[in-house]
Amino acid sequence: ERNNIPVIAQKTGADAASVVYDAYQSAIAKKIDVLIADTAGRLHTQDNLMKELEKIKRVLKKHNENTPHETMLVIDGSSGQNALQQAKEFHKSIELSGITVTKLDGTAKGGILFAISDALNLPIRFIGVGEAVDDLKPFDAEEFVKALFD
C-alpha cells in the first residue's frame, strides 16, 4: 500500500502455491508484466517450507513452462557465513537465478555475497539500501566494492 503496488494475499496459513497461482492469474487478467512472489521468512532448515517453494515452482510451470523467469534469493546484508549454506540449500531445491542483498543502509557490508555468487555461479541482481521502492537498486560491482572499503 505504501508503495502503491497491488498485492494479492490470502489469510495466514493459506497454501502458498495457490496464493501465487491466484496472483499469476490476476497479473495475466490485468496485463501486468511483472509479478513478484515474496515468500519471506523461509529458512533452509525448514523442510516443509522448502517443499512449498518447490510446489510453487511446479504450479507455475504447469501453466506456463517458461515461468518463473527469475528465482532470486534475498539475503540479509548482516548475514554471515550461514548465508552461504542457506543459498546452497535454496539453489538445490528451486534452482536460483540470482541474488539480492538487503539492509545495506546500516552497518552491514554484505561481503558474503561474493562467496555465494562464486560458489553457485549466480549473478548479484540488486541491493537494498532502505525500505522505499527506489531503495532497491541494480547491483554495481565497482560501487559495491568501493563501499566495502569505505
FIBAKOL-326251 format. One record per residue: residue in three letters; z, x negated, y of N, C-alpha, C in turn. Coordinates in Angstrom, 2 decimals. Each point is the difference from the previous one (the first is absolute). Layout:
resn,nc3,nc1,nc2,cac3,cac1,cac2,cc3,cc1,cc2
ALA,Z,X,Y,Z,X,Y,Z,X,Y
...
This chain:
resn,nc3,nc1,nc2,cac3,cac1,cac2,cc3,cc1,cc2
GLU,0.00,-0.83,-1.20,0.00,0.83,1.20,0.00,-0.87,1.25
ARG,0.85,-1.00,-0.02,0.14,-0.89,1.15,-1.32,-0.67,0.37
ASN,-0.85,-0.24,-1.00,-1.28,-0.67,0.24,-1.18,0.96,0.01
ASN,0.30,1.31,-0.05,-1.04,1.03,0.04,-1.01,-0.17,-1.14
ILE,0.52,-0.18,-1.21,-0.82,-0.17,-1.19,0.39,1.10,-0.98
PRO,-0.99,0.73,-0.55,0.34,1.06,-0.96,0.62,-0.60,-1.27
VAL,1.00,0.68,-0.53,0.71,-0.47,-1.19,0.02,1.13,-1.03
ILE,-0.31,-0.33,-1.23,0.11,0.93,-1.12,1.24,-0.41,-0.77
ALA,0.92,0.92,-0.16,1.25,-0.32,-0.70,0.43,1.21,-0.83
GLN,0.82,-0.26,-0.99,0.61,1.06,-0.79,1.48,-0.29,-0.09
LYS,0.73,0.90,-0.64,1.45,-0.15,-0.11,0.36,-1.27,-0.76
THR,1.17,-0.52,0.28,0.52,-1.16,-0.71,0.00,0.30,-1.50
GLY,-0.46,-0.96,-0.77,-0.04,0.17,-1.45,-1.34,0.52,-0.51
ALA,-0.91,0.34,0.90,-1.33,0.48,-0.41,-0.75,-1.13,-0.70
ASP,-0.90,0.37,-0.88,-0.81,-0.98,-0.71,-0.86,-0.77,1.00
ALA,0.19,-1.30,0.06,-0.69,-0.84,0.99,-1.52,0.10,-0.12
ALA,-0.50,0.05,-1.22,-1.45,0.07,-0.20,-0.56,1.31,0.53
SER,0.75,1.10,-0.14,-0.51,1.28,0.52,0.04,0.02,1.52
VAL,0.97,-0.66,0.60,0.06,-0.09,1.47,-1.22,-0.78,0.50
VAL,-0.29,-1.13,-0.63,-1.15,-0.81,0.41,-1.30,0.76,-0.24
TYR,-0.09,0.72,-1.12,-1.20,0.79,-0.27,-0.19,1.07,1.07
ASP,1.08,0.70,0.37,-0.08,1.01,1.07,-0.48,-0.63,1.31
ALA,0.53,-1.17,0.31,-0.39,-0.70,1.22,-1.48,-0.41,-0.07
TYR,-0.43,-0.44,-1.16,-1.40,-0.39,-0.21,-0.92,1.19,0.22
GLN,0.35,1.15,-0.60,-0.81,1.22,0.16,-0.03,0.44,1.46
SER,1.14,-0.09,0.67,0.09,0.37,1.41,-0.88,-0.91,0.86
ALA,0.04,-1.29,-0.29,-0.82,-0.95,0.76,-1.49,0.30,-0.18
ILE,-0.40,0.33,-1.22,-1.41,0.33,-0.25,-0.37,1.27,0.78
ALA,0.83,1.02,-0.11,-0.28,1.28,0.66,-0.09,-0.15,1.52
LYS,0.81,-0.87,0.55,0.04,-0.19,1.46,-0.92,-1.13,0.47
LYS,-0.75,-0.57,-0.95,-0.92,-1.11,0.30,0.72,-1.18,0.67
ILE,1.17,-0.30,-0.53,0.79,-1.13,0.48,-0.43,-1.24,-0.77
ASP,-0.29,-1.08,0.70,-0.53,-1.21,-0.62,1.05,-0.87,-0.68
VAL,1.23,0.03,0.49,1.03,-0.89,-0.51,1.21,0.81,-0.47
LEU,0.41,-0.27,-1.22,1.21,0.61,-0.55,0.94,-1.13,-0.39
ILE,1.20,0.03,0.53,1.01,-0.99,-0.37,1.06,0.71,-0.81
ALA,0.20,-0.45,-1.22,1.04,0.55,-0.86,1.16,-0.99,0.01
ASP,1.05,0.35,0.69,1.16,-0.88,0.14,1.00,0.35,-1.09
THR,0.19,-0.91,-0.94,0.93,0.24,-1.10,1.21,-0.91,0.14
ALA,0.54,-0.04,1.18,1.09,-0.91,0.36,1.22,0.15,-0.90
GLY,0.76,-1.08,-0.06,1.27,0.02,-0.70,-0.07,-0.32,-1.47
ARG,-1.13,-0.45,-0.47,-0.13,-0.31,-1.42,0.33,-1.47,-0.25
LEU,0.76,-0.21,-1.03,0.33,-1.37,-0.40,-0.70,-0.30,-1.32
HIS,-0.43,-1.23,-0.16,-0.72,-0.39,-1.21,0.87,0.10,-1.25
THR,1.30,0.12,0.18,0.92,0.09,-1.13,0.21,1.45,-0.46
GLN,-0.52,0.96,0.75,0.16,1.41,-0.34,-1.24,0.48,-0.75
ASP,0.08,-0.09,-1.32,-1.14,0.29,-0.87,-0.63,1.36,0.26
ASN,0.83,1.03,0.14,-0.54,1.35,0.19,-0.80,0.11,1.30
LEU,0.45,-0.67,1.04,-0.72,0.05,1.28,-1.30,-0.81,-0.07
MET,0.01,-1.08,-0.75,-1.23,-0.78,-0.18,-1.03,0.83,-0.78
LYS,0.48,0.75,-0.98,-0.90,0.87,-0.78,-0.58,1.11,0.88
GLU,0.78,0.48,0.97,-0.51,0.99,0.95,-1.18,-0.57,0.79
LEU,0.10,-1.26,0.41,-1.09,-0.63,0.74,-1.26,-0.07,-0.86
GLU,0.17,-0.35,-1.27,-1.14,-0.05,-0.92,-0.63,1.39,-0.12
LYS,0.84,1.03,-0.06,-0.49,1.38,-0.11,-0.77,0.40,1.26
ILE,0.51,-0.37,1.16,-0.69,0.31,1.26,-1.41,-0.59,-0.03
LYS,-0.11,-1.23,-0.42,-1.30,-0.67,-0.04,-0.93,0.70,-1.00
ARG,0.54,0.39,-1.17,-0.81,0.70,-1.00,-0.50,1.34,0.53
VAL,0.88,0.76,0.66,-0.36,1.31,0.54,-1.12,-0.14,1.04
LEU,0.13,-0.97,0.89,-1.05,-0.20,1.01,-1.32,-0.40,-0.66
LYS,0.05,-0.91,-0.96,-1.22,-0.46,-0.66,-0.68,1.12,-0.78
LYS,0.78,0.94,-0.51,-0.56,1.12,-0.74,-0.92,0.84,0.90
HIS,0.33,0.07,1.27,-0.76,0.82,0.94,-1.05,-0.80,0.76
ASN,0.18,-1.29,0.07,-0.98,-0.88,0.65,0.26,-1.41,-0.53
GLU,-0.89,-0.48,-0.83,0.22,-1.29,-0.65,0.09,-1.17,0.97
ASN,-0.44,0.20,1.24,0.06,-1.07,1.00,1.33,-0.07,0.74
THR,0.90,0.92,-0.29,1.30,-0.01,0.68,1.04,-0.66,-0.88
PRO,1.07,-0.48,0.55,0.20,-0.24,1.42,-0.82,-1.21,0.45
HIS,-0.37,0.00,1.27,-0.80,-1.10,0.53,0.84,-1.23,0.29
GLU,1.24,0.21,0.31,0.96,-1.09,0.23,1.31,0.38,-0.66
THR,0.64,-0.95,-0.62,1.34,0.18,-0.54,0.82,-1.17,0.52
MET,0.73,0.27,1.07,0.74,-1.08,0.66,1.49,0.07,-0.30
LEU,0.56,-1.16,-0.16,1.45,-0.12,-0.11,0.53,-0.36,1.37
VAL,0.98,0.77,0.45,0.63,-0.28,1.29,1.31,-0.73,-0.28
ILE,0.09,-1.21,0.51,1.16,-0.86,-0.21,0.83,-0.05,1.28
ASP,1.29,0.12,-0.15,0.93,-0.16,1.12,0.02,-1.49,0.36
GLY,-0.23,-0.30,1.26,-0.07,-1.39,0.45,1.25,-0.81,-0.25
SER,1.13,0.68,-0.20,1.24,-0.73,-0.25,0.23,-0.24,-1.49
SER,-0.93,0.45,-0.84,0.12,-0.22,-1.45,-0.13,-1.47,-0.30
GLY,0.71,-0.42,-1.00,-0.07,-1.39,-0.41,-0.86,-0.16,-1.24
GLN,0.40,-0.89,-0.88,-0.76,-0.33,-1.20,-0.18,1.19,-0.93
ASN,0.91,0.99,0.05,-0.12,1.18,-0.84,-1.31,0.74,0.26
ALA,-0.53,-0.12,1.20,-1.25,0.69,0.36,-1.16,-0.47,-0.87
LEU,0.01,-1.25,-0.42,-1.08,-0.52,-0.85,0.02,0.71,-1.35
GLN,1.17,0.12,-0.62,0.10,0.71,-1.28,-0.37,1.47,0.17
GLN,0.44,0.58,1.10,-0.33,1.40,0.30,-1.52,0.17,0.07
ALA,-0.66,-0.87,0.73,-1.46,0.08,0.15,-0.70,-0.16,-1.35
LYS,0.49,-0.92,-0.82,-0.61,-0.21,-1.32,0.09,1.27,-0.85
GLU,1.16,0.65,0.02,0.19,1.22,-0.79,-0.87,1.15,0.51
PHE,-0.06,0.16,1.31,-0.85,1.05,0.57,-1.46,-0.27,-0.33
HIS,-0.41,-1.25,0.11,-1.40,-0.37,-0.27,-0.34,0.27,-1.47
LYS,0.92,-0.30,-0.88,-0.21,0.24,-1.43,-0.17,1.50,-0.28
SER,0.77,0.83,0.69,-0.04,1.44,-0.23,-1.18,0.70,0.65
ILE,-0.29,-0.34,1.25,-0.99,0.79,0.74,-1.12,-0.82,0.65
GLU,-0.09,-1.26,-0.32,-1.06,-0.87,0.53,-0.12,0.11,1.52
LEU,0.79,-0.78,0.67,0.01,-0.01,1.46,-1.30,-0.58,0.55
SER,-0.33,0.42,1.23,-1.19,-0.56,0.65,0.35,-0.74,1.29
GLY,1.27,0.06,0.39,0.41,-0.69,1.22,1.49,0.13,0.25
ILE,0.46,-0.73,1.00,1.42,-0.04,0.36,0.14,0.29,1.48
THR,1.06,0.73,0.33,0.40,0.22,1.39,1.45,-0.43,0.10
VAL,0.36,-0.65,1.08,1.40,-0.39,0.22,0.50,0.70,1.25
THR,1.23,0.52,-0.09,0.59,0.73,1.13,1.26,-0.69,0.49
LYS,0.52,0.54,1.07,1.27,-0.44,0.60,-0.05,-1.43,0.52
LEU,-1.16,-0.38,0.51,-0.13,-1.34,0.57,0.36,-0.03,1.48
ASP,0.55,1.12,0.49,0.41,0.06,1.40,1.40,-0.56,0.21
GLY,0.69,-0.31,-1.09,1.35,-0.56,0.10,-0.01,-1.48,-0.31
THR,0.99,-0.43,-0.76,0.11,-1.42,-0.33,-0.77,-0.37,-1.26
ALA,-0.47,1.00,-0.75,-0.73,-0.26,-1.24,-1.29,-0.75,0.29
LYS,-0.34,-0.92,-0.89,-1.22,-0.78,0.17,-1.08,0.38,-1.01
GLY,0.38,0.56,-1.15,-0.98,0.43,-0.98,-0.73,-1.11,-0.72
GLY,0.63,-1.16,-0.12,-0.64,-1.15,-0.63,-0.38,0.20,-1.45
ILE,0.67,0.91,-0.69,-0.29,0.27,-1.41,-1.42,0.54,-0.19
LEU,-0.59,0.50,1.07,-1.36,0.55,-0.08,-1.00,-0.98,-0.58
PHE,0.11,-1.26,0.40,-0.96,-0.99,-0.47,0.12,-0.22,-1.50
ALA,1.22,-0.01,-0.51,0.21,-0.17,-1.44,-0.59,1.19,-0.76
ILE,0.21,1.21,0.52,-0.53,1.20,-0.65,-1.52,-0.01,0.04
SER,-0.55,-0.26,1.16,-1.45,-0.02,0.17,-0.64,-1.02,-0.93
ASP,0.60,-1.17,-0.09,-0.52,-1.07,-0.85,0.13,0.34,-1.48
ALA,1.18,0.45,-0.41,0.26,0.27,-1.42,-0.88,1.13,-0.54
LEU,-0.26,1.01,0.82,-0.74,1.17,-0.47,-1.43,0.06,0.54
ASN,-0.37,-1.00,0.78,-1.34,-0.04,0.60,-0.28,1.29,0.78
LEU,0.95,0.37,0.85,-0.11,1.22,0.80,-0.06,-0.33,1.48
PRO,-0.82,0.72,0.75,-0.03,-0.21,1.44,1.19,0.66,0.69
ILE,0.43,-0.57,1.10,1.02,0.62,0.84,-0.78,0.83,1.01
ARG,0.24,1.30,0.01,-0.81,0.91,0.82,0.60,0.25,1.38
PHE,1.31,0.34,0.04,0.62,0.41,1.26,1.40,-0.57,0.12
ILE,0.48,-0.07,1.26,1.40,-0.32,0.26,0.55,1.10,0.90
GLY,1.26,0.32,-0.24,0.68,1.01,0.82,1.02,-0.67,0.89
VAL,-0.09,0.28,1.29,0.92,-0.62,0.96,0.80,1.05,0.78
GLY,0.14,1.18,-0.55,0.73,1.08,0.64,-0.26,1.30,-0.73
GLU,0.37,1.12,0.63,-0.12,1.29,-0.67,-1.11,0.88,0.55
ALA,-0.64,-0.39,1.07,-1.08,0.80,0.58,-1.31,-0.28,-0.74
VAL,-0.93,0.94,0.08,-1.30,-0.16,-0.66,-0.67,-1.31,0.42
ASP,0.07,-0.33,1.26,-0.65,-1.22,0.50,0.72,-1.28,-0.42
ASP,1.15,0.13,-0.64,0.76,-1.17,-0.44,-0.44,-0.50,-1.38
LEU,-0.93,0.70,-0.63,-0.59,-0.46,-1.25,-1.30,-0.70,0.37
LYS,-0.03,-1.30,-0.21,-1.13,-0.80,0.49,-0.72,-0.71,-1.15
PRO,-1.31,-0.16,0.13,-0.73,-0.78,-1.01,0.59,-1.41,-0.07
PHE,0.07,-0.53,-1.20,0.57,-1.33,-0.20,-0.92,-1.07,0.58
ASP,0.57,-0.90,0.76,-0.71,-1.14,0.58,0.74,-1.25,-0.48
ALA,-0.59,-0.72,-0.95,0.67,-1.14,-0.63,0.45,-1.05,1.00
GLU,-0.85,-0.33,0.94,0.33,-1.04,0.98,1.20,0.42,0.85
GLU,-0.02,1.23,0.47,1.10,0.51,0.82,1.30,0.08,-0.81
PHE,-0.12,0.40,-1.27,1.16,0.13,-0.87,0.67,-1.36,-0.23
VAL,-0.80,-1.00,-0.32,0.54,-1.35,-0.25,0.65,-0.55,1.27
LYS,-0.62,0.22,1.12,0.56,-0.45,1.28,1.38,0.64,0.22
ALA,0.12,1.29,-0.29,1.27,0.71,0.18,1.07,-0.51,-0.96
LEU,-0.40,-0.46,-1.19,0.96,-0.54,-0.96,0.72,-1.22,0.55
PHE,-0.69,-0.78,0.82,0.58,-1.24,0.51,0.58,0.13,1.40
ASP,-0.08,1.18,0.59,0.59,0.23,1.33,1.51,0.18,-0.10
